[in-house]
Each structure stands twice: as structure tokens, then as C-alpha cells.
Amino acid sequence: MTAAERAAKLAEALRARRTWYERLADLAREQLAVLAGDGSGLADLVERKRAVRAELERLSQGAPGLRDEWEAIRGGLTKAESAPVEAELEATAKVLEAVMTSEEEARRIAEGSRATVSEEMKAAAESRRAAAAYGKAAAPVSPRFVDRKE
């Protein structure tokens, strides 16, 4: 197989991976919407993300050493022969950057939600303690049963 044929095959493998990374980017954007809303559907979304990551892992294991192969053949290619691989690498980098940005934003939203819920729970616990501390003493209750000696 010539270096040009190897480069074409490499570009095809990178394109397949980029397609899955784009799906992951779509799910990351969807995650932002779910977290910004009421959070319903989050479990389903996480499962879909897990499936996409599993497919990416499968692709990585199916074609290990793409980077090493690219480095090995890169110097022997013309600019036209290397252009498709370079374009795929650049497009993939942009998609991965979008995924990372969305994931970071989702992390910030989740942390903010967690802090809000934590504060609400703390306030509720403190209000119960305050009510107990400042509450009225119970009124004396007359006994229900009286022991009488006859």
C-alpha cells in the first residue's frame, strides 16, 4: 500500500471518528438544555453519551496507532495527498473543542444546582431548629387516666 493510499484510509478512519465526536457534541449541547431545565431525561442522556463513548472506544481499539501511522507517512506525502488528513484532524479538533466547552458549561451548571439545593436544604434544617428553639412551650395537659383509691 502506498503512502497516499494509507493517507486516504487514515482520512476515512478519522472521518468515522469525527462523526461520532459530532454526535457526542450534540449530546453535550442537549445536556446543557436538560441541566438548565428541570433535569428530566438526564439519565437517558447519560446512557446515550455512554453508548457514543463506547463506540468511540471500539473505533480506537479497531484502528490503534493512527497518530503513529500519520507521523510515519506524513513526510512522504505531497501537500495534496496530506490535505484530506489535515482537514479531518482540524475538523475533529474543532468538534472536540466544542465538546469540551459544553462539558465545562454543564459542569458549572451542575455545580451551581448542587450549591443551590445544598443551601436550600441547609436553610430548611436551620428553620426547623429555629422553630424548635423559639417555639411555644407545650401547654400543660391534664392526665387522661387518674388512679383513684376507693
C-alpha positions as a printed Julia matrix, in Angstrom:
150×3 Matrix{Float64}:
   0.0    0.0    0.0
   1.42   3.37  -0.96
   1.69   6.3    1.4
  -1.09   8.08  -0.49
  -3.39   5.06  -0.12
  -2.55   4.83   3.56
  -3.32   8.55   3.93
  -6.7    8.11   2.22
  -7.51   5.19   4.52
  -6.4    7.25   7.52
  -8.62  10.16   6.45
 -11.56   7.75   6.2
 -10.92   6.4    9.71
 -10.66   9.93  11.07
 -13.9   10.9    9.35
 -15.69   7.97  11.02
 -14.4    9.05  14.41
 -15.32  12.68  13.77
 -18.9   11.61  13.02
 -19.12  10.02  16.46
 -17.47  13.04  18.08
 -20.13  15.21  16.42
 -22.81  13.01  17.98
 -21.09  13.46  21.33
 -21.06  17.24  20.78
 -24.8   17.18  20.04
 -25.42  15.24  23.24
 -23.26  17.65  25.22
 -25.34  20.58  23.93
 -28.52  18.67  24.74
 -27.15  18.07  28.24
 -26.87  21.83  28.74
 -30.55  22.23  27.91
 -31.54  19.39  30.26
 -29.48  20.79  33.13
 -30.79  24.3   32.56
 -34.34  22.91  32.68
 -35.82  20.58  35.25
 -33.28  17.8   34.7
 -35.78  15.29  33.39
 -34.28  12.97  30.84
 -30.79  13.28  32.27
 -30.45   9.53  32.89
 -31.39   8.75  29.29
 -28.96  11.35  28.03
 -26.13   9.92  30.12
 -26.86   6.47  28.72
 -26.76   7.76  25.14
 -23.46   9.52  25.85
 -22.11   6.28  27.29
 -23.09   4.44  24.09
 -21.33   7.02  21.91
 -18.2    6.82  24.05
 -18.27   3.03  23.81
 -18.4    3.29  20.02
 -15.5    5.73  20.02
 -13.55   3.31  22.2
 -14.38   0.47  19.8
 -13.14   2.55  16.87
  -9.94   3.38  18.74
  -9.27  -0.26  19.52
 -10.11  -1.28  15.95
  -7.53   1.05  14.47
  -4.8    1.64  17.04
  -1.82   3.8   16.27
  -3.43   6.22  13.83
  -1.28   9.04  15.14
   1.88   6.98  14.83
   0.93   5.94  11.32
   0.24   9.53  10.34
   3.6   10.65  11.69
   5.3    7.83   9.78
   3.77   8.65   6.39
   3.31  12.39   6.68
   6.78  13.35   5.42
   6.45  11.25   2.27
   3.22  12.83   1.06
   2.59  15.74  -1.21
   0.54  18.64   0.07
  -2.47  17.43  -1.94
  -2.14  13.91  -0.55
  -1.91  15.08   3.04
  -4.66  17.73   2.76
  -7.61  15.37   3.46
  -5.99  14.03   6.63
  -5.03  17.51   7.8
  -8.58  18.72   7.15
 -10.03  15.83   9.18
  -7.62  16.46  12.02
  -8.56  20.15  12.08
 -12.31  19.43  11.9
 -12.03  16.84  14.67
 -10.1   19.27  16.85
 -12.88  21.85  16.45
 -15.56  19.31  17.34
 -13.61  18.17  20.39
 -13.18  21.77  21.49
 -16.96  22.24  21.25
 -17.49  19.08  23.32
 -15.07  20.27  25.98
 -16.7   23.71  26.12
 -20.18  22.21  26.5
 -19.0   19.73  29.13
 -17.33  22.5   31.13
 -20.51  24.59  30.99
 -22.57  21.57  32.05
 -20.21  21.03  34.99
 -20.66  24.67  36.06
 -24.46  24.39  35.82
 -24.47  21.14  37.79
 -22.23  22.62  40.49
 -24.48  25.68  40.69
 -27.55  23.49  41.02
 -25.87  21.39  43.67
 -24.9   24.51  45.62
 -28.44  25.87  45.36
 -30.0   22.63  46.57
 -27.45  22.41  49.37
 -28.26  25.95  50.51
 -31.99  25.24  50.39
 -31.56  22.09  52.48
 -29.39  23.96  54.96
 -31.95  26.77  55.24
 -34.76  24.26  55.79
 -32.81  22.49  58.54
 -31.97  25.79  60.22
 -35.58  26.96  60.08
 -36.72  23.73  61.77
 -34.12  24.2   64.5
 -35.11  27.83  64.94
 -38.78  26.92  65.17
 -37.97  24.31  67.79
 -35.76  26.71  69.74
 -38.23  29.61  69.71
 -41.42  27.62  69.64
 -44.0   27.9   72.41
 -43.78  25.52  75.28
 -46.43  22.9   75.2
 -49.49  23.7   77.31
 -49.92  21.53  80.38
 -52.06  18.57  79.63
 -54.39  17.06  82.18
 -53.9   13.36  82.62
 -56.25  11.07  80.81
 -56.22   8.39  83.43
 -56.49   9.02  87.11
 -55.69   6.39  89.69
 -58.28   6.58  92.44
 -58.17   4.72  95.61
 -61.58   3.78  96.75
